[in-house]
């Protein structure tokens, strides 16, 4: 799977080039164009319970489309809202993705819903995150630009919860107030 992202960061679209016999899983409604000879299969990943869990708890679609190319071809995907799209490789580990940000991945990447704990509830961003695990490439999106930040061991970096797109499962995170109670309540930080 080769990915080419155009029109980033405002109206990003990703073109996924599939070799003969390759396939890609895509969030329902994210396909914007495709070449001839692409086959589409729609199913609930993880069965009925997995689809319900991802849909109700994780903010994703109940169904996932799998696009396959017997002789090669391409599928273009775009997020529902204008914004950025980035390509993230997974090499057997896991990554937490904000609900609604997963767009596409290779078939070996599993997308599941993960309880984020009370800290995600108090952050105002919901109770659940998506856990993407396995090996392969994936595309994630955001309303607005995405800037990657690589942290070194022990580094602390503060990001507003509404601006997190994805983070490695090895990253420890905590939700806290920034500044005084006055700035938390009146300044919405």
C-alpha positions as CSV (number, residue, x, y, z in Angstrom):
1,X,0.0,0.0,0.0
2,X,1.4,3.4,-1.1
3,X,-0.1,6.6,0.1
4,X,0.0,10.0,-1.4
5,X,-1.6,12.9,0.5
6,X,-2.6,16.0,-1.3
7,X,-4.2,19.4,-0.4
8,X,-3.0,19.2,3.2
9,X,-3.6,20.7,5.8
10,X,-7.0,22.3,4.9
11,X,-8.7,19.9,2.6
12,X,-6.5,16.8,2.6
13,X,-7.2,13.7,0.5
14,X,-5.3,10.5,0.5
15,X,-4.8,8.4,-2.6
16,X,-4.0,4.8,-1.6
17,X,-2.3,2.8,-4.4
18,X,-2.9,-0.9,-4.1
19,X,-0.8,-3.6,-5.7
20,X,-2.3,-6.7,-7.3
21,X,-4.2,-8.7,-4.6
22,X,-3.9,-5.9,-1.9
23,X,-6.8,-4.4,0.1
24,X,-7.5,-1.6,2.5
25,X,-10.1,-1.1,5.2
26,X,-11.8,2.3,5.0
27,X,-14.3,4.1,7.3
28,X,-17.8,4.1,5.8
29,X,-18.3,7.2,3.8
30,X,-14.6,8.2,3.5
31,X,-14.1,6.9,-0.1
32,X,-14.1,9.9,-2.5
33,X,-12.9,8.2,-5.7
34,X,-11.5,4.9,-7.0
35,X,-10.2,3.4,-10.2
36,X,-11.9,0.7,-12.2
37,X,-11.5,-2.9,-11.1
38,X,-11.7,-2.2,-7.4
39,X,-14.1,-4.5,-5.4
40,X,-15.9,-3.3,-2.3
41,X,-17.0,-5.5,0.6
42,X,-19.0,-4.0,3.5
43,X,-19.0,-5.8,6.9
44,X,-18.9,-5.1,10.6
45,X,-15.4,-5.7,11.8
46,X,-15.4,-7.8,14.9
47,X,-18.9,-9.1,14.2
48,X,-22.2,-7.5,15.5
49,X,-20.8,-6.8,19.0
50,X,-17.5,-5.3,17.6
51,X,-19.4,-3.1,15.2
52,X,-21.9,-1.9,17.9
53,X,-19.0,-1.2,20.3
54,X,-17.1,0.8,17.7
55,X,-20.2,2.7,16.6
56,X,-21.9,3.5,19.9
57,X,-18.8,3.9,22.1
58,X,-16.1,4.9,19.7
59,X,-17.9,7.3,17.4
60,X,-17.0,5.3,14.2
61,X,-19.3,3.7,11.7
62,X,-20.9,0.4,12.4
63,X,-19.7,-0.9,9.1
64,X,-16.2,-0.9,7.5
65,X,-15.6,-1.1,3.8
66,X,-12.8,-3.2,2.4
67,X,-11.6,-2.2,-1.0
68,X,-9.6,-4.9,-2.9
69,X,-7.7,-4.7,-6.1
70,X,-7.3,-8.0,-8.0
71,X,-4.9,-6.3,-10.6
72,X,-4.0,-3.2,-8.7
73,X,-5.6,0.2,-8.6
74,X,-6.2,3.2,-6.3
75,X,-8.7,4.4,-3.7
76,X,-8.9,8.0,-2.6
77,X,-10.2,8.8,0.8
78,X,-11.1,12.1,2.6
79,X,-12.3,13.0,6.1
80,X,-15.9,14.1,6.6
81,X,-14.8,17.5,7.8
82,X,-12.2,19.7,6.2
83,X,-8.8,19.3,7.8
84,X,-5.6,17.3,7.7
85,X,-4.8,13.7,7.0
86,X,-1.6,11.9,7.9
87,X,-0.1,8.5,7.3
88,X,1.0,6.5,10.4
89,X,2.8,3.2,10.2
90,X,2.2,0.7,13.0
91,X,5.0,-1.9,13.5
92,X,3.3,-4.4,15.8
93,X,2.5,-2.0,18.7
94,X,-0.5,0.0,19.4
95,X,-1.7,3.5,19.1
96,X,-4.7,5.4,20.7
97,X,-6.7,7.4,18.2
98,X,-9.3,10.1,19.1
99,X,-12.9,8.9,18.2
100,X,-13.8,9.9,14.6
101,X,-10.1,10.3,13.5
102,X,-9.5,6.8,12.0
103,X,-10.0,6.9,8.2
104,X,-8.3,3.8,6.7
105,X,-5.7,1.0,7.4
106,X,-4.2,-2.1,6.1
107,X,-6.2,-5.3,6.8
108,X,-3.8,-6.4,9.6
109,X,-4.5,-3.3,11.7
110,X,-7.2,-4.0,14.2
111,X,-9.5,-1.1,15.3
112,X,-11.2,-1.5,18.6
113,X,-12.8,0.7,21.2
114,X,-10.9,1.3,24.5
115,X,-12.2,2.7,27.7
116,X,-10.3,5.9,28.3
117,X,-11.2,6.1,32.0
118,X,-12.6,9.0,34.0
119,X,-9.8,11.2,32.8
120,X,-11.2,11.2,29.2
121,X,-14.7,12.0,30.7
122,X,-13.5,15.0,32.6
123,X,-11.5,16.2,29.6
124,X,-14.8,16.7,27.8
125,X,-13.8,14.6,24.9
126,X,-15.8,11.4,25.7
127,X,-15.2,8.2,27.5
128,X,-13.6,6.1,24.8
129,X,-10.7,6.1,22.5
130,X,-9.9,3.9,19.5
131,X,-7.1,1.4,19.9
132,X,-5.4,0.5,16.7
133,X,-3.0,-2.4,16.9
134,X,-1.1,-4.8,14.7
135,X,1.3,-4.1,11.9
136,X,0.5,-2.0,8.8
137,X,-0.2,1.5,7.7
138,X,-3.1,3.7,8.6
139,X,-4.5,7.1,7.9
140,X,-5.9,9.4,10.6
141,X,-7.6,12.8,10.2
142,X,-8.3,15.9,12.2
143,X,-10.5,19.0,11.8
144,X,-7.5,21.4,11.3
145,X,-3.8,20.8,10.7
146,X,-1.9,17.9,12.3
147,X,1.5,18.5,13.7
148,X,3.5,15.5,14.8
149,X,5.4,15.7,18.1
150,X,7.9,13.0,19.0
151,X,8.6,12.9,22.7
152,X,11.8,11.7,24.3
153,X,11.7,9.6,27.5
154,X,10.5,11.6,30.4
155,X,9.5,14.6,28.4
156,X,6.2,16.4,29.4
157,X,4.2,18.2,26.8
158,X,0.8,19.8,27.4
159,X,-1.9,19.6,24.7
160,X,-5.5,20.6,24.9
161,X,-7.7,17.5,24.9
162,X,-9.7,18.7,21.9
163,X,-6.5,18.8,19.8
164,X,-5.1,15.3,20.4
165,X,-5.4,13.1,17.3
166,X,-3.4,10.0,18.1
167,X,-0.6,8.9,20.5
168,X,1.5,5.8,21.0
169,X,0.1,3.4,23.6
170,X,3.4,3.8,25.6
171,X,2.7,7.4,26.2
172,X,1.4,8.1,29.7
173,X,-1.1,10.9,29.8
174,X,-3.1,12.8,32.5
175,X,-5.9,15.3,32.3
176,X,-5.2,18.4,34.5
177,X,-6.1,22.0,34.7
178,X,-3.8,24.6,33.2
179,X,-3.2,27.7,35.3
180,X,-5.5,28.8,38.1
181,X,-9.1,27.7,38.7
182,X,-10.1,31.1,37.2
183,X,-8.4,30.4,33.9
184,X,-9.8,26.9,33.9
185,X,-13.4,28.0,34.4
186,X,-13.5,31.4,32.7
187,X,-10.7,30.9,30.2
188,X,-11.9,27.4,29.1
189,X,-8.3,25.9,29.4
